Amino acid sequence: MGSTSSERPAGTRDRDIEGRARNARPRDGLGRPLPYGADGVERQPEGVVRTPEQTVAEAQALLDAGKPFHAHEVLEDAWKSGPEEERALWRGLAQLAVGLTHAARGNVTGGARLLRRGAGAVEEWASQAGRGQPYGMDLAGLAEWARGLAGDVERAAASVDARARAPRLCR
């Protein structure tokens, strides 16, 4: 990623080795793009197939490090590569992580909305699947955390510390 925007031909897009469009700009800990050539945090590789247990452990480590955007990317991989019957679960968990991302960036409305959407999604999945604690995760507890954080964000109308407000995926 050592190129700068002035080194890139106008109108070209970053591409991965398969030729798919991928933004190669470095990102900060909350996933915000930085200028080409800037120092950013290590990005999560996209399209990695992990076991559910690996996904939960890796996402938790990123949340604990204050990197919910990066945790979202790990959860998104599970959503896209996992079994069809679990996709709504992983999508809801990814929404929780990106909701925390927006809340940490100071996007009060978007953060609260995504936290509530993710809470509803994981509760709906748990109800339909009859599994409230898949892979050791406490979905009811996560939904409660998300709704509580959404309310706190709206009341304070300010950004939150992603590391301090990160959820525990498993109890």
C-alpha positions as CSV (number, residue, x, y, z in Angstrom):
1,M,0.0,0.0,0.0
2,G,2.9,2.3,-0.4
3,S,1.4,4.2,-3.3
4,T,0.0,7.7,-3.0
5,S,-3.0,9.1,-4.8
6,S,-0.7,11.1,-7.0
7,E,1.0,7.9,-8.2
8,R,-2.3,6.3,-9.3
9,P,-3.6,7.0,-12.8
10,A,-6.8,9.0,-12.7
11,G,-9.9,6.9,-12.9
12,T,-8.3,3.6,-11.8
13,R,-9.7,1.5,-9.0
14,D,-7.8,-0.6,-6.5
15,R,-8.1,-4.3,-7.4
16,D,-7.3,-7.5,-5.6
17,I,-5.3,-10.3,-7.2
18,E,-8.5,-11.7,-8.7
19,G,-9.3,-8.3,-10.3
20,R,-12.2,-7.5,-8.0
21,A,-12.5,-3.8,-6.9
22,R,-11.0,-3.4,-3.4
23,N,-10.2,-0.2,-1.7
24,A,-6.5,-0.5,-0.8
25,R,-6.3,2.7,1.2
26,P,-5.0,2.2,4.7
27,R,-7.6,2.5,7.5
28,D,-7.6,3.7,11.1
29,G,-8.8,1.6,14.0
30,L,-12.4,2.5,13.3
31,G,-12.1,1.6,9.6
32,R,-12.0,5.2,8.3
33,P,-10.0,5.4,5.1
34,L,-6.7,7.3,5.4
35,P,-4.7,8.9,2.6
36,Y,-2.6,6.6,0.5
37,G,0.8,6.2,2.0
38,A,-0.4,6.9,5.6
39,D,0.2,4.4,8.4
40,G,-3.0,2.5,9.2
41,V,-3.9,-0.5,11.2
42,E,-3.5,-3.9,9.7
43,R,-6.6,-4.8,7.7
44,Q,-8.6,-8.0,8.1
45,P,-8.2,-10.2,5.0
46,E,-11.6,-10.5,3.2
47,G,-13.2,-13.8,2.2
48,V,-11.6,-15.9,4.9
49,V,-13.5,-19.0,5.8
50,R,-13.3,-19.7,9.5
51,T,-15.1,-22.1,11.8
52,P,-17.8,-20.4,13.9
53,E,-15.6,-20.7,17.0
54,Q,-12.7,-19.1,15.2
55,T,-15.0,-16.3,14.0
56,V,-16.3,-15.6,17.5
57,A,-12.8,-15.6,19.0
58,E,-11.3,-13.4,16.3
59,A,-14.2,-10.9,16.4
60,Q,-14.0,-10.8,20.2
61,A,-10.3,-10.0,20.1
62,L,-10.9,-7.2,17.6
63,L,-13.7,-5.8,19.7
64,D,-11.6,-5.9,22.8
65,A,-8.9,-4.0,20.9
66,G,-11.4,-1.2,20.1
67,K,-11.6,-2.3,16.4
68,P,-15.3,-3.0,15.8
69,F,-15.1,-2.2,12.1
70,H,-12.5,-5.0,11.7
71,A,-14.6,-7.3,13.8
72,H,-17.5,-6.5,11.5
73,E,-15.4,-7.7,8.5
74,V,-14.7,-11.0,10.3
75,L,-18.4,-11.5,11.1
76,E,-19.3,-10.5,7.5
77,D,-17.1,-13.3,6.2
78,A,-19.1,-15.8,8.3
79,W,-22.3,-14.3,7.0
80,K,-21.2,-14.7,3.4
81,S,-19.5,-18.1,3.7
82,G,-21.5,-19.9,6.4
83,P,-24.5,-22.2,6.0
84,E,-27.7,-20.6,4.8
85,E,-29.5,-21.3,8.0
86,E,-27.0,-19.2,10.0
87,R,-26.5,-16.2,7.6
88,A,-29.1,-14.0,9.4
89,L,-27.3,-14.7,12.7
90,W,-23.9,-13.6,11.3
91,R,-25.5,-10.6,9.5
92,G,-27.1,-9.4,12.7
93,L,-23.8,-9.8,14.6
94,A,-22.0,-7.8,11.9
95,Q,-24.7,-5.1,12.2
96,L,-23.9,-4.9,16.0
97,A,-20.2,-4.4,15.3
98,V,-20.8,-1.8,12.6
99,G,-23.3,-0.1,14.9
100,L,-20.6,0.2,17.5
101,T,-18.3,1.5,14.8
102,H,-20.7,4.3,13.9
103,A,-21.3,5.1,17.5
104,A,-17.5,5.4,18.1
105,R,-17.2,7.6,15.0
106,G,-19.8,10.0,16.4
107,N,-22.6,9.0,14.0
108,V,-25.3,9.0,16.7
109,T,-28.3,8.3,14.4
110,G,-26.6,5.6,12.3
111,G,-25.0,3.9,15.3
112,A,-28.2,3.7,17.3
113,R,-30.2,2.5,14.3
114,L,-27.7,-0.3,13.4
115,L,-27.4,-1.4,17.0
116,R,-31.2,-1.8,17.3
117,R,-31.4,-3.5,13.9
118,G,-28.7,-6.0,14.8
119,A,-30.4,-6.6,18.2
120,G,-33.6,-7.4,16.5
121,A,-31.9,-9.6,13.9
122,V,-30.1,-11.8,16.5
123,E,-33.2,-12.1,18.6
124,E,-35.3,-13.0,15.5
125,W,-32.7,-15.6,14.5
126,A,-32.6,-17.1,18.0
127,S,-36.4,-17.3,18.1
128,Q,-36.7,-19.0,14.7
129,A,-33.7,-21.3,15.2
130,G,-34.5,-22.1,18.8
131,R,-30.9,-21.4,19.7
132,G,-30.3,-18.6,22.2
133,Q,-26.6,-19.4,22.8
134,P,-25.0,-20.6,19.5
135,Y,-21.3,-21.2,19.8
136,G,-21.4,-20.0,23.4
137,M,-22.8,-16.6,22.5
138,D,-25.5,-15.1,24.6
139,L,-27.8,-13.5,22.0
140,A,-30.3,-12.1,24.5
141,G,-27.4,-10.5,26.4
142,L,-26.0,-9.0,23.1
143,A,-29.4,-7.6,22.2
144,E,-29.7,-6.1,25.6
145,W,-26.2,-4.6,25.3
146,A,-27.0,-3.2,21.9
147,R,-30.3,-1.5,22.9
148,G,-28.6,-0.1,26.0
149,L,-25.7,1.3,24.1
150,A,-28.1,2.8,21.5
151,G,-30.0,4.6,24.2
152,D,-26.8,5.9,25.8
153,V,-25.5,7.1,22.5
154,E,-28.7,9.0,21.8
155,R,-28.8,10.5,25.3
156,A,-25.2,11.7,25.2
157,A,-25.3,12.7,21.5
158,A,-21.6,12.0,21.4
159,S,-19.2,9.3,20.3
160,V,-18.3,6.4,22.5
161,D,-15.1,4.6,23.3
162,A,-15.3,1.5,21.2
163,R,-12.9,-0.5,23.5
164,A,-14.7,0.5,26.7
165,R,-18.2,-0.2,25.3
166,A,-17.3,-3.4,23.4
167,P,-19.7,-6.3,24.1
168,R,-18.8,-9.8,25.3
169,L,-19.9,-12.2,22.6
170,C,-19.7,-15.1,25.1
171,R,-20.3,-15.1,28.8
